[in-house]
């Protein structure tokens, strides 16, 4: 008897980018999200990870929604999201973890 199988590899890839500063004086449309994050730190105590994930996700979503114009010195400016403007492309570290290779059944040839 013969069977065909295929292999699949599942990898989680984590990229760490250089930090950047969100300044609400320059970008007042982010004031509510930044205020929510700073308010979550009561007496210097960091909130639980679920709360921070929710708050940081809200900030990131808002940064995707806000348009940012890049002046190219001519009448044609380039409009991008504020997230694209801030998020640096230079990767400072890459980590691959939780690698898992497994075989999966494809089909039998009936023999």
C-alpha positions in Angstrom: 0.0 0.0 0.0 1.2 3.5 -0.8 0.1 6.8 0.5 1.1 10.3 -0.5 1.9 12.8 2.2 3.1 16.4 2.2 5.1 18.3 4.7 4.1 21.7 6.1 6.2 24.0 8.3 4.5 26.5 10.6 6.8 29.3 11.8 6.0 32.3 13.9 8.2 35.2 12.8 8.6 38.1 15.2 10.1 41.4 13.9 11.2 44.1 16.3 11.3 47.7 14.9 13.2 50.7 16.2 11.1 52.7 18.6 9.4 56.0 17.6 7.7 58.8 19.4 4.1 59.7 19.0 3.7 63.5 19.7 0.2 64.7 20.2 1.2 68.3 19.7 2.2 67.4 16.1 -0.6 64.9 15.7 -3.6 66.0 17.8 -5.9 63.5 16.2 -4.2 60.8 18.3 -4.8 62.6 21.6 -7.6 60.3 22.9 -5.7 57.1 22.2 -2.5 58.4 23.8 -4.4 59.7 26.8 -6.1 56.4 27.2 -2.7 54.6 27.2 -1.1 57.0 29.7 -4.2 56.9 32.0 -4.0 53.1 32.1 -0.7 53.4 34.0 -2.0 54.2 37.5 0.7 55.1 40.0 3.3 53.7 37.7 1.7 50.3 37.7 1.5 48.7 34.2 -2.0 47.5 33.3 -2.6 43.8 32.4 -1.4 42.7 28.9 -4.9 42.3 27.5 -5.7 46.0 28.4 -2.4 47.2 26.8 -3.0 45.1 23.7 -6.4 46.6 23.3 -5.2 50.2 23.9 -2.1 49.9 21.6 -4.3 48.2 19.0 -6.6 51.3 19.1 -3.7 53.6 18.6 -2.3 51.6 15.7 -5.8 51.4 14.1 -6.2 55.2 14.4 -2.7 55.7 12.9 -3.8 53.6 9.9 -6.9 55.8 9.5 -5.1 59.2 9.6 -3.7 60.6 6.4 -0.2 62.0 6.4 1.0 64.2 3.5 4.7 64.1 2.6 5.8 67.3 0.9 8.0 66.5 -2.1 8.7 70.2 -2.9 6.4 70.3 -5.8 2.6 70.5 -6.2 2.3 66.7 -6.0 2.6 65.6 -2.4 2.5 61.9 -1.4 -0.3 60.9 0.9 0.2 57.9 3.2 -1.2 56.8 6.5 0.4 58.1 9.7 1.3 54.5 10.5 3.3 54.1 7.3 5.1 57.4 8.1 6.0 56.3 11.6 6.7 52.6 11.2 10.3 52.3 10.4 11.3 49.7 7.8 14.7 48.9 9.4 14.4 45.6 11.3 16.5 45.6 14.4 15.9 41.9 15.2 14.2 38.9 13.7 13.2 35.9 15.7 11.7 32.7 14.4 10.2 30.5 17.1 7.7 27.7 17.5 8.9 26.0 14.4 6.8 22.9 13.7 7.2 20.6 10.8 4.5 18.0 10.3 3.4 15.5 7.7 -0.1 15.5 6.5 -2.1 12.9 4.6 -2.7 13.8 0.9 -4.3 10.7 -0.6 -4.0 7.0 -1.1 -3.4 5.4 -4.5 -5.7 2.5 -3.5 -3.1 -0.2 -3.4 
